[in-house]
Amino acid sequence: MNGAPTDDARDVRTTAAALALGDDALILSHRLGEWAGHAPALEEEVALANIALDLLGQARILLSLAGDEDELAYLRDERHFRNLQLVEQPNGDFAHTIARQLYFSTYQLALYRQLVAGDSAFGALAAKAVKEVAYHQDHAEHWTLRLGDGTPESHRRMSRACETLWRFTGELFQPVEGLDIDWAALEEGWLTSVTDVLERATLGLPQGPRTGAWTAGAGRQGLHTEPFGPMIAEMQHLHRSHPGASW
């Protein structure tokens, strides 16, 4: 008999969505935190740290909807993480970090705006986080313009970064269980926004495929790229070395 979803079914859907969104925020937060002590300027050291902290705060709320946040962050194996492959990519040079941030924050901003307008367990989080993510996107846009329309070297590096990460962007729009989102509209808006930024940065839109057969939704299925394993090992090392410790 058809009817409204049961409470158990809603809980399973909410957990699946919370893990996907929470893992995105957690992993990108860790990647940005790796810039501590290495950013090209003190101002950027602070900016990247603040973005990382915003994402960590989002991750804590989201993962707490799915279970114990510490256990989910520090005791899961690699195959149990549901983050996008885009956010796990290494920082590379500063241009590479900015391209990754542009692609992801533009997506996250549009996603959270839809969640604010909808009726889901994520509405309250999205209403707060959308203000943070608007800054993340603005920061990435500013640096994309500055690097793309800067020196020949900065233009070359920014162009290379955008091309390298382009193949991971198709996965952004693979439907996530538990999120009632207009994915086609989300993708169309994302592509329009990113195209506008890249053209103003004199870069142009990358021409390669945005996904391959093996990458479509792979991160959401627990299939990750080679850099992910060492990153998770580093992130979880302290907790696993001192189980049950309190500070």
PLY file of the C-alpha trace (Angstrom):
ply
format ascii 1.0
element vertex 247
property float x
property float y
property float z
element edge 246
property int vertex1
property int vertex2
end_header
0.00 0.00 0.00
1.39 3.40 -0.96
1.47 6.24 1.53
3.65 8.71 3.37
7.13 7.51 4.35
7.37 5.96 7.80
9.45 7.59 10.54
12.11 4.89 10.07
12.27 5.57 6.33
12.62 9.29 6.95
15.39 8.64 9.49
17.33 6.52 7.01
17.02 9.20 4.34
18.04 11.96 6.75
21.06 9.94 7.91
22.19 9.30 4.33
21.94 12.98 3.41
23.57 14.14 6.65
26.54 11.84 6.03
26.98 13.03 2.45
26.83 16.75 3.29
28.71 16.34 6.56
31.54 14.42 4.95
31.88 17.05 2.22
32.28 19.77 4.85
34.57 17.71 7.09
37.01 16.66 4.38
37.26 20.07 2.75
37.75 21.63 6.19
40.70 19.34 6.78
42.19 20.08 3.37
41.97 23.84 3.96
43.43 23.39 7.44
46.53 21.95 5.81
47.36 25.48 4.64
48.10 26.55 8.24
51.64 27.91 8.20
51.89 27.60 4.42
49.53 30.19 2.93
51.09 32.76 0.59
50.17 35.69 2.86
49.07 36.17 6.47
45.71 37.52 5.35
45.07 34.33 3.39
46.23 32.22 6.33
43.40 33.76 8.35
40.84 33.60 5.53
41.44 29.92 4.77
41.43 29.06 8.47
38.09 30.82 8.91
36.57 28.99 5.94
37.87 25.71 7.34
36.29 26.47 10.73
32.96 27.36 9.10
32.97 24.02 7.29
33.96 22.15 10.44
31.03 23.71 12.28
28.69 22.59 9.50
30.19 19.11 9.59
29.67 18.77 13.34
25.97 19.63 13.08
25.41 17.39 10.08
27.27 14.38 11.44
25.45 14.70 14.77
22.22 14.13 12.83
23.63 10.78 11.71
25.23 9.57 14.96
28.18 10.34 17.21
30.18 13.02 15.39
33.58 11.95 16.79
33.07 8.29 15.92
31.90 9.18 12.43
34.86 11.49 11.84
37.65 9.44 13.41
36.65 5.77 13.47
35.14 5.10 10.06
37.19 3.38 7.39
37.83 5.01 4.03
35.05 3.15 2.18
32.44 4.42 4.66
32.95 8.10 3.86
30.40 9.58 1.44
32.09 12.84 0.41
32.49 14.09 -3.12
35.80 13.24 -4.75
36.30 16.95 -5.52
36.76 17.96 -1.87
39.37 15.30 -1.15
41.74 16.45 -3.89
45.11 17.70 -2.56
45.63 21.43 -2.14
48.31 21.67 -4.81
49.37 25.26 -5.31
47.22 28.21 -4.24
45.47 28.35 -7.63
44.49 24.69 -7.31
42.96 25.34 -3.88
41.03 28.34 -5.22
39.65 26.41 -8.21
38.47 23.62 -5.92
36.86 26.19 -3.64
35.17 28.00 -6.50
33.61 24.82 -7.85
32.50 23.54 -4.46
31.32 26.75 -2.78
29.27 27.76 -5.83
27.56 24.36 -5.64
27.13 24.46 -1.85
25.66 27.96 -1.91
23.02 27.00 -4.48
22.29 23.75 -2.63
21.79 25.46 0.73
19.56 28.10 -0.83
17.29 25.34 -2.09
17.32 23.68 1.33
16.35 26.96 3.01
13.35 27.25 0.71
12.33 23.61 1.18
10.93 21.59 4.06
13.58 19.26 5.43
15.63 18.49 8.51
18.42 20.65 7.05
16.52 23.93 6.73
17.77 25.52 9.97
21.39 24.57 9.27
21.15 25.84 5.71
19.67 29.18 6.83
22.75 29.82 8.97
25.34 28.23 6.70
24.21 30.02 3.55
25.65 33.26 4.94
29.00 31.59 5.59
29.10 29.91 2.20
28.28 33.18 0.43
31.57 34.50 1.83
33.40 31.32 0.78
32.14 31.72 -2.77
32.96 35.43 -2.84
36.50 34.74 -1.60
37.05 32.08 -4.27
35.60 34.32 -6.97
37.84 37.24 -5.95
40.97 35.11 -6.19
39.91 33.43 -9.43
39.57 36.87 -11.02
42.82 38.10 -9.51
44.84 35.08 -10.61
43.16 34.50 -13.96
43.45 38.12 -15.06
46.85 38.68 -13.42
50.33 37.82 -14.59
51.00 35.26 -17.34
52.20 32.84 -14.65
49.17 33.27 -12.40
46.89 32.91 -15.46
48.66 29.70 -16.48
48.38 28.20 -13.01
44.73 29.13 -12.57
43.85 27.76 -16.00
45.68 24.51 -15.25
43.89 24.15 -11.90
40.45 24.69 -13.42
41.17 22.14 -16.15
42.57 19.55 -13.71
39.58 19.65 -11.35
36.89 19.95 -14.02
36.38 16.20 -14.32
35.28 16.00 -10.68
32.43 18.50 -11.07
29.91 16.14 -12.66
29.55 14.27 -9.38
28.24 17.43 -7.68
24.87 16.87 -9.30
24.36 13.18 -8.69
21.15 12.97 -6.59
21.69 12.40 -2.87
19.23 10.19 -1.02
17.25 12.24 1.46
17.61 15.58 -0.32
14.56 16.79 -2.26
16.47 19.04 -4.61
15.86 20.14 -8.19
19.22 18.78 -9.36
18.78 19.91 -12.97
18.14 23.50 -11.88
21.04 23.30 -9.43
23.41 22.20 -12.18
22.17 24.82 -14.63
22.61 27.60 -12.09
26.05 26.34 -11.08
27.24 26.18 -14.67
25.96 29.70 -15.39
27.68 31.14 -12.31
31.00 29.36 -12.86
31.03 30.24 -16.55
30.51 33.91 -15.69
33.38 33.95 -13.19
35.81 32.09 -15.45
35.04 34.29 -18.45
35.54 37.46 -16.40
38.84 35.96 -15.24
39.87 35.57 -18.92
40.05 31.80 -18.41
37.07 30.39 -20.26
35.22 27.20 -19.45
37.29 23.97 -19.49
36.44 21.82 -22.49
37.07 18.34 -21.08
34.39 15.95 -19.81
32.96 16.80 -16.40
32.86 13.20 -15.33
33.94 9.76 -16.42
32.20 6.43 -16.09
34.16 5.57 -12.98
33.74 8.91 -11.21
29.98 9.48 -11.55
28.73 9.39 -7.98
31.74 7.33 -6.90
32.57 9.35 -3.79
28.99 9.08 -2.59
29.35 5.30 -2.94
32.53 5.22 -0.85
34.93 5.00 -3.80
37.69 7.54 -3.36
40.81 8.71 -5.15
44.35 7.77 -4.17
45.10 10.89 -2.08
42.14 10.22 0.21
43.67 7.31 2.15
46.77 9.16 3.41
44.64 12.19 4.27
42.22 10.13 6.37
45.11 8.37 8.11
46.58 11.74 9.09
43.21 13.13 10.21
42.39 10.11 12.37
45.87 9.38 13.72
45.66 11.19 17.07
42.21 9.90 17.97
43.05 6.32 17.06
46.39 6.52 18.90
44.67 7.56 22.16
41.22 5.92 22.15
38.88 7.26 24.79
41.17 10.14 25.74
39.59 13.41 26.90
41.10 16.86 27.05
0 1
1 2
2 3
3 4
4 5
5 6
6 7
7 8
8 9
9 10
10 11
11 12
12 13
13 14
14 15
15 16
16 17
17 18
18 19
19 20
20 21
21 22
22 23
23 24
24 25
25 26
26 27
27 28
28 29
29 30
30 31
31 32
32 33
33 34
34 35
35 36
36 37
37 38
38 39
39 40
40 41
41 42
42 43
43 44
44 45
45 46
46 47
47 48
48 49
49 50
50 51
51 52
52 53
53 54
54 55
55 56
56 57
57 58
58 59
59 60
60 61
61 62
62 63
63 64
64 65
65 66
66 67
67 68
68 69
69 70
70 71
71 72
72 73
73 74
74 75
75 76
76 77
77 78
78 79
79 80
80 81
81 82
82 83
83 84
84 85
85 86
86 87
87 88
88 89
89 90
90 91
91 92
92 93
93 94
94 95
95 96
96 97
97 98
98 99
99 100
100 101
101 102
102 103
103 104
104 105
105 106
106 107
107 108
108 109
109 110
110 111
111 112
112 113
113 114
114 115
115 116
116 117
117 118
118 119
119 120
120 121
121 122
122 123
123 124
124 125
125 126
126 127
127 128
128 129
129 130
130 131
131 132
132 133
133 134
134 135
135 136
136 137
137 138
138 139
139 140
140 141
141 142
142 143
143 144
144 145
145 146
146 147
147 148
148 149
149 150
150 151
151 152
152 153
153 154
154 155
155 156
156 157
157 158
158 159
159 160
160 161
161 162
162 163
163 164
164 165
165 166
166 167
167 168
168 169
169 170
170 171
171 172
172 173
173 174
174 175
175 176
176 177
177 178
178 179
179 180
180 181
181 182
182 183
183 184
184 185
185 186
186 187
187 188
188 189
189 190
190 191
191 192
192 193
193 194
194 195
195 196
196 197
197 198
198 199
199 200
200 201
201 202
202 203
203 204
204 205
205 206
206 207
207 208
208 209
209 210
210 211
211 212
212 213
213 214
214 215
215 216
216 217
217 218
218 219
219 220
220 221
221 222
222 223
223 224
224 225
225 226
226 227
227 228
228 229
229 230
230 231
231 232
232 233
233 234
234 235
235 236
236 237
237 238
238 239
239 240
240 241
241 242
242 243
243 244
244 245
245 246
